[in-house]
Amino acid sequence: MVTVKNRFILAILGIFLTASCGKSEGPPMRAGVPLQEEANFTAYTTRLPGGDPETVSLLVTNTVYASTREDNAVGAIMITPMDEAIAFTAMHRITHMPVNAPLLFLGKDGRISDRTFSEMKRLKPDGVMQDQRKQVYAINIPESEIKRIEDELNYNVRTFYESDPVKLAELLDRWQAAMKADHPDEVVISAVDHPDGIKHGMGAMGWNAHMGRGFAWVYTDSIPQATKEILKRRYGRHGSYVYLTGGSDVISDKVAKELGEYALVRRIAGDNVFSSNTVNAGYKDFGRNFGWAWGWKPRDFGWGLAQAGHNYIFSNADNVLATIPTSVLGHMGKHGPILLVEPEELPQAVKNYLEMVKPFPANPQETILNFGWIIGEITAKSPEMCKWR
Amino acid sequence: MVFADEIEGNGALLENKRVFVVGPEKILSASGLSSVRSFERITAGNPADLAVKLARYRDTETGFGWGRGRDRRTGYFQYLMTTPSEALKGLAALPLATSNSATVLYTDEKGGLPAITDAYIWSQRADWFVTPSEGPFRHFWVASSTMSYKAQSRMDFSVEKSEYPSLGAVALGPLEALIIIFIFLGVAGGIFIMVHSSYTLPMVSSPVKIAWTMGAMVLPILGIILYFNAYRRPFYQEDGMMRWLRPPNIQSAAATMMGFGYGAPLMIAIAYLLAYFGFPIFFSEALNDSVFWLGAGMPVMMIIMYLGAIIVAALMVHYPMKETMMEMKDSMLIKQSLRMTFISMTLVSLGMMTFTWWFMMTHLPMMPAEDDILWFGTLWIASFTGFVVAWPFNWIMIRKNIKHGNR
């Protein structure tokens, strides 16, 4: 009788342990991107050879999130249409912890493709504790696709419907504040109506995906009401601290001056999109924010990388939509800023920056390493990139 | 480097050199080393163990060995993973780590990670103090046709940089280690009081004993000290009930414990449920600007914790307790129970919520989740703080005869 009882207890324990182990969806082959066969590398770089935005987004999630256990799975998945400004806004505000969400794309036909859907299944989001265990953040996704996610994947979805990126930034600002019980006082500002507005702000977007600060849009020559609303919510020493991405040709001095009414204004800008992003990689703004006698909160914005020992993401400046999801590579793993490059050669600004951060042997045992992710097909990037150290 | 079968011909080369013999006796016996005057053997029971030993080994005099131990948190190390049967393939891949040579580690033949290797890789997880973008990082090259994806992903997860206090999920950070001791002392203290009081204090009512037991669980060490201070005293009977002669500060501690013993664990339980199911948040335009916090997760959680604890403790604990002690109308009893619970919970919450907010929202770089030790630790220390804050207020109430602390 005792033996039977013991066996029964052991069986129950066995079932409990087996059930509590969970199961993963296995390697990311199901996403239709056989990464292990296609990725190529040098001693200091690894290439993710996707061409189109969807493939890149899948390669990135394949690479960053093994999803073999709860702790290396995503917190949530973000999905947007293939719209640069919408995806850029979402990446700015949603990616960072506690959400921990990579970006996947809705197909151009308004449906989630099979391979993206498979990847969503593989990723097994853990759910965001600070937001009702939401597992998917869907921005402007058709209701039929939301229903598909809910029914077939059984994921808990939060939807945002706002086609105007300026207003979407305001909506996400409110949502983030509710989740974190705070408005981050540092706010990145990019120009929504300038053809290179997003490119100038790509690196700063990477910082936000990594550190979760604020984001708002302006027009080259004016400030939209939604952005004024965002800035009014900040109560730092100077209201807020805004970082304009691009020079006065991208965001005019007039706008910068007007923004001064709401914030302390800084520019992260170079002569072109390449140098704006190298400036961003080296940029650091820290100092006063607000404080009392017993507690204070400094402002602290920017990568500030001016020495060896870091990771970089190299992507084609013209491939804007495919570059946006790669900022997850700067949010997890080795982390690091995005540097935009040309297909055939390294822009001078990038060369100069890399010269500055070139490693040197510190002692026989500890050479400081740099590392680089290269995004795009080999035909889209010069072999020179692969020789980079 | 000299191979075992080349020792004899290289006697001159080894003359007056410090010699390190790598491998066990059965591969390179002492007799085969007769021409070497003195040597140090680095060996282990199997290749995986030896690889880890070599990774950690360092002879400071000669500079031989990687010295990549647990404390080397500043190094940009590279590792090369291979399977023992494919070791040559692994060696051929070593040039990949051109500038910062790779230490070779072994998978097992089935494609998994041997326990020793797994533990070593975990010890190489780098932590960050300011932002994860700070260095260093580790890099692994895999030259194995059998290593499983699961093993590769575990390795990748093991070296994912994490914040210093907790060292991330699964790993045990320094603050977490202290917290485990703190919680253990609390739970042990609670169990001790439960057993001790059931044998030695039959005259004390069960709700009071439960309050002491649960209160001590979240009040490590102090709970036990107060318990003995409260009951190792002369006692007397009043209206058929046992009373203890206590100085005012111990009376106020005992009075605090009656509310705290139920309130603090209840608040932790409610907080756990909210964290498990996710915090409710609200962010409509109506909750914009200066009132946005009314819809924010943490304040909402705290309000629910506070109100939930008041309602449950008042109706499930204080009301039945008062019913057995006082002859009053039900409505009066409920009113009194709610009033007393409201006062107790407000005082405890004052310390508990303030600490939780400060610790989770401003002190820790990442808010812990409900399955992190740090989450429990925060709530445990917050409860302790809540007691310490409520204690002097209860002293005032004892003085004003609003509360009693001699039961």
Contacts between the chains, C-beta under 8 A, distances in Angstrom:
chain1	res1	chain2	res2	distance
A	24	B	150	7.5
A	26	B	149	6.7
A	27	B	149	4.0
A	43	B	95	7.9
A	43	B	96	5.5
A	43	B	97	6.9
A	43	B	98	4.8
A	43	B	99	7.4
A	66	B	149	7.4
A	66	B	152	7.6
A	66	B	153	3.1
A	66	B	156	6.1
A	66	B	157	6.8
A	67	B	153	7.9
A	68	B	149	7.3
A	68	B	150	5.3
A	68	B	153	4.4
A	68	B	154	7.0
A	68	B	157	7.9
A	69	B	153	8.0
A	69	B	154	7.9
A	69	B	157	7.2
A	70	B	169	7.9
A	71	B	157	6.4
A	71	B	168	7.8
A	71	B	169	3.9
A	71	B	170	5.9
A	72	B	153	6.1
A	72	B	156	7.2
A	72	B	157	4.3
A	72	B	160	7.4
A	97	B	366	6.0
A	98	B	366	7.5
A	98	B	367	6.2
A	127	B	278	6.4
A	128	B	278	6.8
A	129	B	275	5.5
A	129	B	278	5.7
A	129	B	279	6.7
A	129	B	367	7.9
A	129	B	369	5.1
A	129	B	370	6.7
A	130	B	278	7.4
A	130	B	279	5.4
A	130	B	281	7.3
A	130	B	297	4.9
A	130	B	367	7.1
A	131	B	278	6.2
A	131	B	279	7.0
A	131	B	281	5.8
A	131	B	297	7.1
A	132	B	277	7.4
A	132	B	278	3.9
A	132	B	279	6.9
A	132	B	280	6.1
A	132	B	281	6.9
A	133	B	277	6.3
A	133	B	278	3.5
A	134	B	278	7.2
A	174	B	283	4.4
A	174	B	285	7.5
A	174	B	287	7.9
A	174	B	288	6.5
A	174	B	292	7.0
A	175	B	281	7.7
A	175	B	283	4.9
A	177	B	283	7.0
A	177	B	292	5.0
A	177	B	296	6.8
A	178	B	281	4.2
A	178	B	282	6.3
A	178	B	283	3.9
A	178	B	287	7.5
A	178	B	292	6.6
A	178	B	295	4.9
A	178	B	296	4.9
A	178	B	297	6.7
A	179	B	281	5.8
A	179	B	296	7.3
A	179	B	297	5.8
A	180	B	296	7.4
A	180	B	297	7.9
A	181	B	293	5.7
A	181	B	296	3.8
A	181	B	297	6.6
A	181	B	298	4.6
A	181	B	299	6.1
A	181	B	361	6.8
A	182	B	361	7.6
A	183	B	292	7.7
A	210	B	131	7.5
A	210	B	132	7.3
A	210	B	133	6.5
A	211	B	131	6.7
A	229	B	288	7.6
A	232	B	289	7.2
A	233	B	288	7.7
A	233	B	289	6.0
A	233	B	292	7.3
A	295	B	362	7.5
A	297	B	362	7.5
A	300	B	130	8.0
A	303	B	133	5.9
A	305	B	133	7.3
A	309	B	76	6.5
A	309	B	135	3.9
A	309	B	136	6.5
A	310	B	133	6.9
A	310	B	135	6.4
A	311	B	137	7.1
A	330	B	133	7.5
A	332	B	160	7.0
A	333	B	137	7.7
A	333	B	160	6.7
A	333	B	161	7.8
A	334	B	137	4.5
A	334	B	161	7.9
A	335	B	131	7.9
A	335	B	132	5.0
A	335	B	133	4.3
A	335	B	161	7.4
A	336	B	133	6.5
A	337	B	133	8.0
A	359	B	99	6.9
A	361	B	99	7.4
A	364	B	63	6.9
A	365	B	66	7.1
A	365	B	67	7.0
A	365	B	75	7.5
A	366	B	74	7.5
A	366	B	75	5.3
A	366	B	76	6.8
A	366	B	100	7.2
A	367	B	76	7.0
A	367	B	99	4.6
A	367	B	100	4.3
A	368	B	76	5.5
A	368	B	135	7.1
A	368	B	136	7.7
A	369	B	76	4.0
A	369	B	78	7.5
A	369	B	99	7.0
A	369	B	100	5.7
A	369	B	136	7.9
A	369	B	137	7.4
A	369	B	139	6.9
A	371	B	137	7.3
A	371	B	139	6.8
A	389	B	99	7.4
